[in-house]
Amino acid sequence: MSVRKSIGYVRDRLDLLKLSEQVQGMLERNEITFAQAKVILEIPNGPDQLTAAKLAQRLHLNTNQLKGRIQNMTKKDKEEPKS
């Protein structure tokens, strides 16, 4: 039996398992797109992934807009002094 999907296709879908369960649920319910989910994968922790997914959903952000928001979020995190 053959699956007939490229390695890249399969790898992209397996990568989605790295998303938090809440974000995976949003993807399953079509609240965010596959492209948005791939951008959200750039965020390492679950709570920030969920924040980005909710932002994308609420503001109807395209992938480029979402990338910009994520870059701003990570830039602010790096700039904040640690106590």
FIKOLZA-1660 file (N, C-alpha, C; in steps of 0.1 Angstrom, whole numbers, plus 5000, padded with zeros to 4 digits):
% residues 83
   i   px   py   pz ch aa at
   1 5008 4988 5000  A  M  N
   1 5000 5000 5000  A  M CA
   1 5009 5012 5000  A  M  C
   2 5005 5022 4992  A  S  N
   2 5013 5035 4991  A  S CA
   2 5004 5047 4995  A  S  C
   3 5011 5056 5002  A  V  N
   3 5003 5068 5007  A  V CA
   3 5002 5078 4996  A  V  C
   4 5012 5079 4987  A  R  N
   4 5012 5089 4976  A  R CA
   4 5012 5103 4981  A  R  C
   5 5019 5106 4991  A  K  N
   5 5021 5120 4996  A  K CA
   5 5036 5122 4997  A  K  C
   6 5040 5134 4994  A  S  N
   6 5055 5137 4994  A  S CA
   6 5060 5137 5008  A  S  C
   7 5073 5135 5010  A  I  N
   7 5079 5136 5023  A  I CA
   7 5076 5149 5030  A  I  C
   8 5077 5160 5022  A  G  N
   8 5075 5173 5027  A  G CA
   8 5061 5175 5033  A  G  C
   9 5051 5169 5025  A  Y  N
   9 5037 5170 5030  A  Y CA
   9 5035 5162 5043  A  Y  C
  10 5041 5151 5044  A  V  N
  10 5040 5143 5056  A  V CA
  10 5047 5150 5068  A  V  C
  11 5059 5155 5065  A  R  N
  11 5067 5162 5075  A  R CA
  11 5059 5174 5080  A  R  C
  12 5053 5182 5071  A  D  N
  12 5046 5194 5075  A  D CA
  12 5034 5190 5085  A  D  C
  13 5028 5179 5082  A  R  N
  13 5016 5175 5090  A  R CA
  13 5021 5170 5104  A  R  C
  14 5032 5162 5104  A  L  N
  14 5038 5157 5116  A  L CA
  14 5043 5169 5125  A  L  C
  15 5048 5179 5119  A  D  N
  15 5053 5191 5127  A  D CA
  15 5041 5197 5135  A  D  C
  16 5029 5196 5130  A  L  N
  16 5018 5202 5136  A  L CA
  16 5015 5196 5150  A  L  C
  17 5021 5184 5152  A  L  N
  17 5020 5178 5166  A  L CA
  17 5028 5185 5176  A  L  C
  18 5037 5194 5172  A  K  N
  18 5045 5202 5181  A  K CA
  18 5037 5214 5187  A  K  C
  19 5025 5216 5181  A  L  N
  19 5016 5227 5186  A  L CA
  19 5010 5223 5199  A  L  C
  20 5006 5232 5207  A  S  N
  20 4999 5229 5219  A  S CA
  20 4985 5223 5216  A  S  C
  21 4980 5215 5225  A  E  N
  21 4967 5208 5222  A  E CA
  21 4956 5218 5219  A  E  C
  22 4956 5230 5225  A  Q  N
  22 4946 5240 5223  A  Q CA
  22 4947 5245 5208  A  Q  C
  23 4959 5247 5204  A  V  N
  23 4961 5252 5190  A  V CA
  23 4958 5242 5180  A  V  C
  24 4961 5229 5183  A  Q  N
  24 4957 5218 5174  A  Q CA
  24 4942 5217 5173  A  Q  C
  25 4935 5219 5184  A  G  N
  25 4921 5219 5184  A  G CA
  25 4915 5231 5175  A  G  C
  26 4921 5242 5176  A  M  N
  26 4917 5254 5168  A  M CA
  26 4919 5251 5153  A  M  C
  27 4930 5244 5150  A  L  N
  27 4932 5240 5136  A  L CA
  27 4922 5230 5131  A  L  C
  28 4919 5220 5140  A  E  N
  28 4909 5210 5136  A  E CA
  28 4895 5216 5134  A  E  C
  29 4892 5226 5142  A  R  N
  29 4879 5233 5140  A  R CA
  29 4879 5244 5130  A  R  C
  30 4890 5244 5122  A  N  N
  30 4891 5254 5112  A  N CA
  30 4890 5269 5117  A  N  C
  31 4894 5271 5129  A  E  N
  31 4895 5284 5135  A  E CA
  31 4907 5292 5130  A  E  C
  32 4918 5284 5127  A  I  N
  32 4930 5290 5121  A  I CA
  32 4933 5281 5109  A  I  C
  33 4941 5286 5100  A  T  N
  33 4945 5279 5088  A  T CA
  33 4958 5271 5090  A  T  C
  34 4960 5262 5081  A  F  N
  34 4972 5254 5081  A  F CA
  34 4984 5264 5080  A  F  C
  35 4983 5274 5071  A  A  N
  35 4995 5283 5070  A  A CA
  35 4997 5291 5083  A  A  C
  36 4986 5295 5089  A  Q  N
  36 4988 5302 5102  A  Q CA
  36 4994 5292 5112  A  Q  C
  37 4990 5280 5113  A  A  N
  37 4996 5270 5122  A  A CA
  37 5011 5268 5120  A  A  C
  38 5015 5268 5107  A  K  N
  38 5029 5267 5104  A  K CA
  38 5037 5278 5110  A  K  C
  39 5031 5290 5109  A  V  N
  39 5038 5302 5114  A  V CA
  39 5039 5301 5129  A  V  C
  40 5028 5297 5135  A  I  N
  40 5027 5296 5150  A  I CA
  40 5038 5286 5155  A  I  C
  41 5041 5276 5147  A  L  N
  41 5052 5266 5151  A  L CA
  41 5065 5273 5155  A  L  C
  42 5067 5285 5150  A  E  N
  42 5079 5292 5153  A  E CA
  42 5080 5296 5168  A  E  C
  43 5069 5296 5175  A  I  N
  43 5068 5299 5189  A  I CA
  43 5071 5287 5197  A  I  C
  44 5081 5287 5206  A  P  N
  44 5084 5275 5213  A  P CA
  44 5075 5270 5224  A  P  C
  45 5068 5279 5231  A  N  N
  45 5059 5275 5242  A  N CA
  45 5044 5276 5239  A  N  C
  46 5037 5267 5245  A  G  N
  46 5023 5265 5243  A  G CA
  46 5014 5277 5246  A  G  C
  47 5016 5284 5258  A  P  N
  47 5008 5296 5261  A  P CA
  47 5010 5307 5250  A  P  C
  48 5022 5309 5246  A  D  N
  48 5024 5319 5236  A  D CA
  48 5018 5315 5222  A  D  C
  49 5019 5302 5219  A  Q  N
  49 5013 5297 5207  A  Q CA
  49 4998 5300 5207  A  Q  C
  50 4992 5297 5218  A  L  N
  50 4977 5299 5220  A  L CA
  50 4974 5314 5218  A  L  C
  51 4982 5323 5224  A  T  N
  51 4980 5337 5223  A  T CA
  51 4980 5341 5208  A  T  C
  52 4990 5336 5201  A  A  N
  52 4992 5340 5187  A  A CA
  52 4980 5334 5179  A  A  C
  53 4976 5322 5182  A  A  N
  53 4965 5316 5174  A  A CA
  53 4952 5324 5177  A  A  C
  54 4949 5328 5189  A  K  N
  54 4937 5336 5192  A  K CA
  54 4938 5349 5185  A  K  C
  55 4950 5355 5185  A  L  N
  55 4951 5368 5178  A  L CA
  55 4949 5367 5163  A  L  C
  56 4954 5356 5157  A  A  N
  56 4952 5354 5143  A  A CA
  56 4937 5352 5140  A  A  C
  57 4930 5345 5149  A  Q  N
  57 4916 5342 5147  A  Q CA
  57 4908 5355 5148  A  Q  C
  58 4911 5362 5159  A  R  N
  58 4903 5374 5162  A  R CA
  58 4904 5385 5152  A  R  C
  59 4917 5387 5147  A  L  N
  59 4920 5398 5138  A  L CA
  59 4920 5394 5124  A  L  C
  60 4917 5381 5121  A  H  N
  60 4917 5376 5107  A  H CA
  60 4931 5379 5100  A  H  C
  61 4942 5376 5107  A  L  N
  61 4955 5379 5102  A  L CA
  61 4959 5369 5091  A  L  C
  62 4965 5375 5080  A  N  N
  62 4971 5366 5071  A  N CA
  62 4985 5361 5076  A  N  C
  63 4992 5353 5069  A  T  N
  63 5004 5347 5074  A  T CA
  63 5015 5358 5076  A  T  C
  64 5016 5367 5067  A  N  N
  64 5026 5378 5068  A  N CA
  64 5023 5387 5080  A  N  C
  65 5011 5390 5082  A  Q  N
  65 5007 5398 5093  A  Q CA
  65 5010 5391 5107  A  Q  C
  66 5007 5378 5107  A  L  N
  66 5009 5370 5119  A  L CA
  66 5024 5369 5121  A  L  C
  67 5032 5367 5111  A  K  N
  67 5047 5367 5113  A  K CA
  67 5052 5380 5119  A  K  C
  68 5047 5391 5115  A  G  N
  68 5050 5404 5120  A  G CA
  68 5047 5405 5135  A  G  C
  69 5035 5401 5138  A  R  N
  69 5030 5401 5152  A  R CA
  69 5039 5392 5161  A  R  C
  70 5042 5380 5156  A  I  N
  70 5051 5371 5164  A  I CA
  70 5065 5377 5165  A  I  C
  71 5070 5383 5155  A  Q  N
  71 5083 5389 5156  A  Q CA
  71 5083 5400 5167  A  Q  C
  72 5072 5408 5167  A  N  N
  72 5071 5419 5177  A  N CA
  72 5070 5413 5191  A  N  C
  73 5062 5402 5192  A  M  N
  73 5061 5395 5205  A  M CA
  73 5074 5390 5210  A  M  C
  74 5082 5384 5202  A  T  N
  74 5095 5378 5206  A  T CA
  74 5105 5389 5209  A  T  C
  75 5104 5400 5201  A  K  N
  75 5113 5411 5203  A  K CA
  75 5111 5418 5217  A  K  C
  76 5098 5419 5220  A  K  N
  76 5095 5425 5233  A  K CA
  76 5099 5416 5245  A  K  C
  77 5098 5403 5243  A  D  N
  77 5103 5393 5253  A  D CA
  77 5118 5395 5255  A  D  C
  78 5125 5397 5245  A  K  N
  78 5140 5398 5246  A  K CA
  78 5144 5411 5252  A  K  C
  79 5136 5421 5250  A  E  N
  79 5139 5435 5255  A  E CA
  79 5136 5436 5269  A  E  C
  80 5126 5429 5274  A  E  N
  80 5122 5430 5288  A  E CA
  80 5133 5426 5298  A  E  C
  81 5136 5435 5308  A  P  N
  81 5147 5430 5317  A  P CA
  81 5142 5419 5326  A  P  C
  82 5150 5410 5329  A  K  N
  82 5146 5399 5338  A  K CA
  82 5149 5402 5352  A  K  C
  83 5139 5400 5361  A  S  N
  83 5141 5403 5375  A  S CA
  83 5147 5392 5382  A  S  C
% end
